[in-house]
Amino acid sequence: MIIVTTNSIEGSKITECLGYVKGSTVRAKHIGRDMMAGFKTIVGGEIKGYTEMLNEARTVAVDRMEQDATNLGANAIVCFRLQTSAVMCGASEIIAYGTAVKIEK
């Protein structure tokens, strides 16, 4: 599956537009990590537990979006975007979305 942020794929022709596809996940860290992150905000620096959590969440969301596109018969996704939002204290949603298409080289 080719996934790009652009409206087209260089060297390929979009032969069919299959529509909107998405994948999302909501993730939270356990209370111990949350407390440690709170301490880290006092001294500054990267909060590695949250970095890892968001990296994992992005991977899951993109995988789910790709599966959604595969189910439609797509071989590419154009106009790919990622978005995040807080859904409650300590939990974030990551959504990956784009347009599923069929392309030929």
N, CA, C and O of each residue as an XYZ file, in Angstrom:
420
protein
N       0.860     -1.177      0.000
C       0.000      0.000      0.000
C       0.901      1.234      0.000
O       1.761      1.391      0.867
N       0.690      2.097     -0.979
C       1.406      3.367     -1.036
C       0.561      4.398     -0.293
O      -0.634      4.532     -0.560
N       1.172      5.123      0.634
C       0.470      6.148      1.405
C       1.244      7.450      1.263
O       2.426      7.523      1.601
N       0.559      8.485      0.755
C       1.210      9.780      0.553
C       0.328     10.915      1.080
O      -0.890     10.775      1.193
N       0.965     12.028      1.394
C       0.229     13.201      1.864
C      -0.231     14.080      0.701
O      -1.025     15.001      0.893
N       0.255     13.803     -0.473
C      -0.069     14.613     -1.650
C      -1.368     14.142     -2.302
O      -1.914     13.098     -1.946
N      -1.856     14.938     -3.272
C      -3.098     14.600     -3.977
C      -2.895     13.571     -5.075
O      -3.864     12.998     -5.575
N      -1.656     13.332     -5.454
C      -1.356     12.374     -6.515
C      -0.047     11.676     -6.170
O       0.650     12.049     -5.227
N       0.271     10.649     -6.963
C       1.503      9.893     -6.766
C       2.313      9.990     -8.041
O       1.899      9.507     -9.095
N       3.465     10.614     -7.936
C       4.347     10.817     -9.091
C       4.583      9.500     -9.827
O       4.940      8.492     -9.217
N       4.381      9.520    -11.133
C       4.614      8.340    -11.964
C       3.457      7.356    -11.994
O       3.556      6.303    -12.625
N       2.364      7.684    -11.320
C       1.197      6.805    -11.289
C      -0.055      7.586    -11.682
O      -0.117      8.809    -11.556
N      -1.037      6.846    -12.156
C      -2.312      7.450    -12.537
C      -3.396      6.890    -11.625
O      -3.515      5.676    -11.460
N      -4.180      7.777    -11.039
C      -5.318      7.326    -10.231
C      -6.429      6.912    -11.191
O      -6.927      7.720    -11.975
N      -6.804      5.646    -11.113
C      -7.827      5.115    -12.013
C      -9.203      5.059    -11.371
O     -10.220      5.014    -12.062
N      -9.228      5.063    -10.024
C     -10.518      5.008     -9.335
C     -10.365      5.594     -7.933
O      -9.411      5.290     -7.216
N     -11.308      6.424     -7.565
C     -11.361      6.994     -6.220
C     -12.387      6.188     -5.430
O     -13.560      6.132     -5.801
N     -11.942      5.564     -4.340
C     -12.818      4.670     -3.579
C     -13.409      5.314     -2.339
O     -14.319      4.757     -1.726
N     -12.905      6.477     -1.965
C     -13.497      7.209     -0.846
C     -12.634      7.310      0.393
O     -11.486      6.866      0.432
N     -13.234      7.911      1.397
C     -12.602      8.208      2.671
C     -12.295      6.930      3.448
O     -13.136      6.037      3.548
N     -11.087      6.851      3.993
C     -10.718      5.745      4.865
C     -10.100      6.312      6.131
O      -9.525      7.401      6.127
N     -10.227      5.558      7.213
C      -9.703      6.039      8.483
C      -9.340      4.876      9.394
O      -9.771      3.739      9.204
N      -8.545      5.205     10.373
C      -8.218      4.279     11.450
C      -7.940      5.110     12.680
O      -7.342      6.182     12.582
N      -8.365      4.634     13.840
C      -8.118      5.414     15.046
C      -7.897      4.497     16.237
O      -8.209      3.306     16.201
N      -7.352      5.084     17.289
C      -7.169      4.389     18.554
C      -7.139      5.431     19.660
O      -6.733      6.572     19.439
N      -7.564      5.038     20.834
C      -7.482      5.888     22.022
C      -6.547      5.178     22.986
O      -6.727      4.001     23.298
N      -5.546      5.913     23.452
C      -4.539      5.327     24.331
C      -4.374      6.136     25.602
O      -4.568      7.351     25.613
N      -4.011      5.443     26.676
C      -3.727      6.099     27.953
C      -2.573      5.357     28.636
O      -2.404      4.151     28.455
N      -1.800      6.080     29.407
C      -0.737      5.484     30.219
C      -1.280      5.234     31.615
O      -2.217      5.899     32.056
N      -0.688      4.273     32.304
C      -1.148      3.979     33.656
C      -0.719      5.075     34.635
O       0.160      5.881     34.329
N      -1.335      5.099     35.789
C      -1.175      6.188     36.756
C       0.280      6.400     37.173
O       0.693      7.539     37.388
N       1.059      5.336     37.290
C       2.475      5.471     37.666
C       3.249      6.286     36.642
O       4.030      7.167     37.001
N       3.034      5.992     35.380
C       3.702      6.753     34.313
C       3.210      8.186     34.279
O       3.978      9.110     34.009
N       1.925      8.368     34.555
C       1.352      9.710     34.548
C       1.978     10.569     35.644
O       2.258     11.748     35.430
N       2.193      9.984     36.801
C       2.828     10.719     37.901
C       4.269     11.071     37.551
O       4.722     12.183     37.824
N       4.980     10.140     36.955
C       6.372     10.403     36.568
C       6.428     11.505     35.503
O       7.337     12.335     35.511
N       5.463     11.507     34.598
C       5.402     12.557     33.577
C       5.168     13.910     34.227
O       5.730     14.914     33.792
N       4.352     13.942     35.252
C       4.101     15.183     35.983
C       5.380     15.727     36.606
O       5.621     16.934     36.578
N       6.194     14.847     37.163
C       7.477     15.280     37.731
C       8.399     15.799     36.634
O       9.136     16.763     36.841
N       8.356     15.167     35.484
C       9.223     15.561     34.375
C       8.894     16.976     33.898
O       9.781     17.688     33.428
N       7.639     17.389     34.013
C       7.281     18.741     33.567
C       7.935     19.811     34.432
O       8.088     20.954     34.001
N       8.316     19.446     35.633
C       8.981     20.402     36.526
C      10.401     20.681     36.059
O      10.840     21.831     36.055
N      11.128     19.627     35.663
C      12.540     19.780     35.284
C      12.735     19.928     33.780
O      13.807     20.338     33.335
N      11.721     19.603     32.999
C      11.813     19.724     31.543
C      12.387     18.484     30.893
O      12.887     17.587     31.572
N      12.314     18.438     29.582
C      12.844     17.321     28.810
C      11.744     16.456     28.224
O      10.555     16.676     28.458
N      12.170     15.481     27.466
C      11.228     14.583     26.795
C      10.572     13.640     27.790
O      11.227     13.123     28.695
N       9.296     13.426     27.618
C       8.556     12.466     28.431
C       8.456     11.192     27.591
O       7.522     11.010     26.811
N       9.452     10.315     27.775
C       9.609      9.154     26.889
C       8.424      8.204     26.913
O       8.100      7.601     25.890
N       7.776      8.060     28.050
C       6.611      7.181     28.118
C       5.504      7.640     27.189
O       4.857      6.819     26.539
N       5.280      8.947     27.120
C       4.253      9.471     26.222
C       4.699      9.437     24.769
O       3.881      9.224     23.874
N       5.978      9.644     24.529
C       6.504      9.531     23.164
C       6.269      8.121     22.637
O       5.808      7.944     21.509
N       6.586      7.117     23.453
C       6.376      5.721     23.060
C       4.892      5.433     22.835
O       4.521      4.779     21.861
N       4.044      5.928     23.750
C       2.611      5.694     23.628
C       2.066      6.275     22.323
O       1.294      5.619     21.623
N       2.466      7.496     21.999
C       1.955      8.133     20.782
C       2.518      7.477     19.525
O       1.812      7.375     18.522
N       3.777      7.029     19.560
C       4.332      6.296     18.408
C       3.557      5.011     18.164
O       3.227      4.685     17.024
N       3.265      4.279     19.240
C       2.473      3.052     19.114
C       1.074      3.360     18.583
O       0.560      2.645     17.723
N       0.471      4.414     19.092
C      -0.878      4.787     18.674
C      -0.912      5.164     17.198
O      -1.840      4.783     16.484
N       0.088      5.908     16.734
C       0.140      6.269     15.304
C       0.243      5.021     14.439
O      -0.428      4.915     13.413
N       1.080      4.079     14.852
C       1.237      2.838     14.089
C      -0.079      2.075     14.004
O      -0.445      1.591     12.933
N      -0.786      1.966     15.109
C      -2.074      1.261     15.131
C      -3.087      1.979     14.240
O      -3.789      1.337     13.458
N      -3.167      3.310     14.353
C      -4.137      4.069     13.560
C      -3.862      3.933     12.065
O      -4.789      3.745     11.278
N      -2.594      4.028     11.670
C      -2.243      3.900     10.247
C      -2.537      2.480      9.767
O      -3.056      2.302      8.664
N      -2.217      1.472     10.569
C      -2.512      0.087     10.185
C      -4.013     -0.124      9.978
O      -4.423     -0.807      9.039
N      -4.821      0.457     10.844
C      -6.277      0.325     10.717
C      -6.801      1.056      9.485
O      -7.711      0.572      8.811
N      -6.224      2.223      9.193
C      -6.608      2.957      7.987
C      -6.249      2.142      6.743
O      -7.035      2.041      5.801
N      -5.054      1.567      6.759
C      -4.608      0.751      5.627
C      -5.525     -0.461      5.433
O      -5.840     -0.823      4.299
N      -5.952     -1.083      6.523
C      -6.880     -2.223      6.421
C      -8.221     -1.781      5.857
O      -8.833     -2.497      5.064
N      -8.679     -0.597      6.266
C      -9.932     -0.043      5.739
C      -9.819      0.132      4.225
O     -10.749     -0.204      3.492
N      -8.685      0.657      3.754
C      -8.466      0.854      2.318
C      -8.368     -0.480      1.582
O      -8.914     -0.632      0.489
N      -7.684     -1.429      2.172
C      -7.555     -2.760      1.568
C      -8.932     -3.400      1.397
O      -9.204     -4.034      0.378
N      -9.796     -3.232      2.394
C     -11.153     -3.794      2.317
C     -11.965     -3.196      1.171
O     -12.889     -3.830      0.662
N     -11.617     -1.974      0.768
C     -12.293     -1.341     -0.373
C     -11.663     -1.719     -1.715
O     -12.203     -1.385     -2.769
N     -10.526     -2.411     -1.678
C      -9.844     -2.800     -2.904
C      -8.799     -1.791     -3.360
O      -8.346     -1.848     -4.503
N      -8.413     -0.878     -2.493
C      -7.426      0.153     -2.854
C      -6.010     -0.411     -2.844
O      -5.715     -1.389     -2.157
N      -5.142      0.232     -3.625
C      -3.720     -0.095     -3.548
C      -2.887      1.136     -3.178
O      -1.657      1.096     -3.200
N      -3.585      2.243     -2.833
C      -2.898      3.455     -2.397
C      -3.860      4.341     -1.615
O      -5.081      4.224     -1.722
N      -3.259      5.239     -0.820
C      -4.021      6.247     -0.088
C      -3.356      7.591     -0.351
O      -2.153      7.753     -0.146
N      -4.150      8.547     -0.805
C      -3.634      9.901     -1.042
C      -4.242     10.846      0.003
O      -5.203     10.499      0.689
N      -3.669     12.025      0.104
C      -4.142     13.054      1.052
C      -4.134     12.545      2.494
O      -5.019     12.882      3.281
N      -3.142     11.741      2.832
C      -3.018     11.157      4.173
C      -2.779     12.240      5.222
O      -1.982     13.154      5.014
N      -3.474     12.127      6.344
C      -3.310     13.042      7.470
C      -3.382     12.284      8.783
O      -4.016     11.232      8.875
N      -2.722     12.833      9.805
C      -2.821     12.338     11.180
C      -3.348     13.464     12.044
O      -3.005     14.627     11.833
N      -4.169     13.129     13.005
C      -4.691     14.134     13.922
C      -4.789     13.516     15.309
O      -5.024     12.316     15.451
N      -4.611     14.334     16.314
C      -4.723     13.855     17.686
C      -5.626     14.776     18.488
O      -5.764     15.961     18.187
N      -6.235     14.204     19.511
C      -7.049     15.008     20.412
C      -7.073     14.329     21.778
O      -6.915     13.113     21.883
N      -7.272     15.124     22.812
C      -7.436     14.590     24.158
C      -8.906     14.246     24.337
O      -9.775     15.087     24.106
N      -9.189     13.018     24.745
C     -10.583     12.621     24.926
C     -10.967     12.620     26.409
O     -12.147     12.683     26.754
N      -9.966     12.549     27.270
C     -10.156     12.659     28.715
C      -8.784     12.864     29.336
O      -7.773     12.744     28.643
N      -8.727     13.161     30.594
C      -7.448     13.392     31.257
C      -6.562     12.148     31.136
O      -6.920     11.069     31.609
N      -5.411     12.313     30.503
C      -4.467     11.209     30.385
C      -4.708     10.275     29.221
O      -3.994      9.281     29.090
N      -5.687     10.549     28.366
C      -5.967      9.682     27.220
C      -6.056     10.522     25.953
O      -6.641     11.605     25.948
N      -5.468     10.007     24.886
C      -5.475     10.708     23.604
C      -5.971      9.795     22.494
O      -5.732      8.588     22.503
N      -6.665     10.397     21.539
C      -7.064      9.680     20.335
C      -6.133     10.103     19.210
O      -5.814     11.282     19.057
N      -5.709      9.135     18.438
C      -4.975      9.391     17.206
C      -5.858      8.869     16.082
O      -6.329      7.732     16.132
N      -6.081      9.698     15.072
C      -6.836      9.259     13.903
C      -5.978      9.485     12.659
O      -5.384     10.548     12.476
N      -5.931      8.467     11.821
C      -5.250      8.544     10.531
C      -6.341      8.490      9.477
O      -7.243      7.658      9.568
N      -6.275      9.364      8.475
C      -7.306      9.355      7.449
C      -6.754      9.814      6.115
O      -5.712     10.465      6.040
N      -7.474      9.460      5.067
C      -7.077      9.824      3.717
C      -8.122      9.344      2.722
O      -9.233      8.965      3.092
N      -7.740      9.368      1.453
C      -8.631      8.949      0.386
C      -8.053      7.677     -0.253
O      -6.924      7.670     -0.743
N      -8.838      6.623     -0.238
C      -8.424      5.353     -0.850
C      -8.599      5.439     -2.364
O      -9.635      5.890     -2.855
N      -7.588      5.008     -3.088
C      -7.627      5.035     -4.544
C      -7.016      3.758     -5.130
O      -6.306      3.012     -4.455
N      -7.317      3.539     -6.399
C      -6.622      2.526     -7.183
C      -5.716      3.279     -8.139
O      -6.135      4.239     -8.786
N      -4.479      2.837     -8.219
C      -3.532      3.466     -9.131
C      -2.931      2.432    -10.051
O      -2.932      1.235     -9.764
N      -2.415      2.925    -11.172
C      -1.602      2.087    -12.065
C      -0.387      2.915    -12.467
O      -0.461      4.135    -12.614
N       0.697      2.239    -12.635
C       1.961      2.907    -12.985
C       2.026      3.189    -14.455
O       3.014      3.746    -14.933
